[in-house]
Amino acid sequence: MTAEPRRRLLFLLPFPPDPDGRHGAARMTGQLLQSLARVHDVAAIYLRAPEEPAVDSALSSRLALVVEVERPSLQGSGRTRRAARRAVGLSRGRPLWTTDWAVPAFAERLREVVQAWRPDVVQAELHIMGQYLSGLIQPTVLVEHDPGAAAATDLATWERGLRRVGRRVDAFAWRRYEPRVLASANAVVAFTEADRTALATLAPGARVVRISPGISIPAQPSDPIGAQPPRVLFLGSFVHPPNIDAAIRLARTIFPAVRARLPGAALEIVGDAPPPEVRALAGDGVVVTGRVADVLPYLNRAAVVAAPLRLGGGMRVKVLESLAAGKAMVATPRALAGLELVPGTHALVGESDAELSDALVALLEHPERRRDLGDAARDWATEHLGWEHAAAAYEQLYATLLGGSAT
């Protein structure tokens, strides 16, 4: 990172940050804080439900200030009260997710921290935390991991039956809420150029910049060939609906075409909180694991990582991590959005089910092709995805907001 003045940076987070956390956004925010804390005073105030893991202790020791605020659990009793609260929120143009993360105690603690600690910049991670930026006098940054209005519109198209009606109402609320929070921030960060353009269109007066995120590059690559029998691996948390759609698509329409040509092939679907429709995919060469303590053994033995996503925006952390691990990948253009990869050199890219199944078969049949693709992917990730690039871009943004210039 460049030689910048030491600044006080306060982060507003919807969950405990953890560089090695169980979902991608926790890892991404944890690694960003870890990187910036090497040269700046970094504080974090975050929401945590009782069932969520505590903040990473090693990260906490590196931060200047760590403040936890309890978020009511979305599990167990209280469903009637939550439903009523959500209905009121929708009537006021507040999306469901935003209502669930609207905690008065957090706003109160934020005011106290700002008055006592006096940060130079306040940065909210994820759109749902943008609701807390209004009224702050410090320069503010809102990081949009996955633009809400666009994602909600995708989901409204994807759902069926009565759930589609609910998604449409929520999408309408996002179209009211998101422009307000975009306008409330002094700067908005998008991860891809497509997201930057969409957000700038949604809120024409907002200052929207693109900063691609980084990831932690593993010291050693995973096995680029994999073990026998040849396995296709899907990675992703199923709290994120686009991953549900992608896993179902892979298991029901893409992988059967692979098995028809390679009967010994297997598919492993690995990720937290698989819903019943994903668990039902198990069988006929398909294994659904649920959350696992460590994904590395699955990456090592996989022949190919598949990412047939067709919903959502932002960047997929599991895709970035698979590239950095040196694994051969078959993906849709949407899964690789924002990555300046060369198709056929760093990953095989397809849009249709037939294109994706053909690409998987080609790699499963040729181990050396997998090795070449995985080696090129890791080299590209090592050059482009390290945190030093993203941290330097954030530093330049902070300097501009504070009236200086990056050196």
C-alpha positions, 0 to 999 in steps of 0.5 A, a space after each residue: 500500500 502507498 504511504 498514506 497518513 494514518 487515518 481513523 476508519 470506522 466500519 459498520 458491519 451486518 455480521 462479525 468480521 472474520 478473515 476465515 469466516 464461514 461465508 464469503 462476505 464475512 471473509 471479504 470484510 475481515 480481510 479488508 479490515 486486516 489489510 487496512 489495520 496494518 497502516 491505519 487505526 481501524 474500528 468496527 461496530 457490528 451486529 451479531 445474532 445469538 447463533 452467529 460465531 463471535 468476532 475473530 479474536 486475532 482480527 479483534 486484537 489488531 483493531 483499535 476498537 471493536 463494538 458488538 451489538 446484538 441483533 435479534 435472531 431470525 430463528 425460533 419464536 417471534 415469527 408473528 412479531 417479525 412478520 408484522 414488523 416486516 409488513 410495516 417496513 414494506 409499507 414505508 419502503 423498507 425491504 425485508 432484509 433491511 428491516 431485519 437489520 434495523 436495530 435501534 441499539 446499533 444506531 445509538 451505539 454508533 452515535 456514541 462511538 462517533 462522538 468518542 472515537 472521532 473517525 475520519 471516515 465511516 464505511 458501511 459494508 452492504 446496502 442494509 447498513 446504509 440505513 445508519 449513514 444518514 446524519 453523520 458529519 464524517 465522510 461516508 462510504 457505502 460498499 455495495 457487495 451486490 446491488 439490492 434492487 437489481 438482485 431483488 428484481 432477479 429473485 422476483 423473476 425466479 420465484 414461483 407462486 405466492 413467493 413471487 408476489 412477495 418478492 415483487 413487493 420486496 423488489 418495489 421496496 428496494 427500488 425506493 430504499 436503495 436510491 435513498 441510501 446511495 444518495 446519503 453516502 459521500 461515495 459508493 463502491 461497486 465491485 464490477 463495472 456493470 454494478 457501478 453503471 446500474 447504481 449510477 443509473 438508480 441514483 444519478 446524483 450519487 458518486 459511484 466508483 468501482 473497486 474490485 475486492 481482494 482475497 487472501 491468496 493461499 500459500 500453496 495451490 490445491 491439487 490441480 488434477 483432483 482425485 478419482 473418481 473425477 468430481 465436479 464441485 459446487 461451492 456456495 452458501 445457500 443463504 444467498 438465493 442465486 446459489 440455490 438456483 445455480 445448484 439446482 440447475 447444475 444437478 438437474 440439467 447440467 450434470 445428468 448430461 455429464 453422467 450420460 457421457 461419463 458414468 463414473 463422474 460425481 458431483 459434490 455440492 458444498 455450502 452452508 444452510 442448504 434448503 430442502 430443495 437442495 438437499 433433495 438433489 442428493 443421489 445418482 452421483 450427487 452428494 450434498 454436504 451442508 456446511 463443512 469445517 474446511 472446504 480445502 479437502 473438497 477443493 483438493 479432490 475436485 477435478 473441476 469447480 462449477 459456477 453456473 450462476 445466472 442470478 445476482 451481481 457483485 463478485 462471488 468470493 468462492 469463485 475468486 478463492 477457487 481461482 486462487 487455489 489453482 482449480 480448473 473452473 467452468 462458469 457462466 459470464 455472470 459468475 465471472 463478472 468483473 474479472 478480466 479473465 481470458 476464456 479458455 486460458 483462465 477458465 472455461 466459460 459457457 452460458 447454456 446448459 449444453 455449453 457448460 456440460 460440454 466444458 465439464 466433460 472436456 476437462 474431466 476427460 483431460 487431466 493435463 488440461 485441468 492442470 494448465 487451466 488451474 495453473 493459469 488461474 492461480 497465476 492470474 489471481 496472484 497478480 490481480 486479486 491480492 488485497 494490496 490493490 484493493 486497499 490502495 484503491 480505498 486509501 485513494 478514495 479516503 484521501 479524495 473524500 478528505 480533501 487530499 490526494 493519494 501519493 
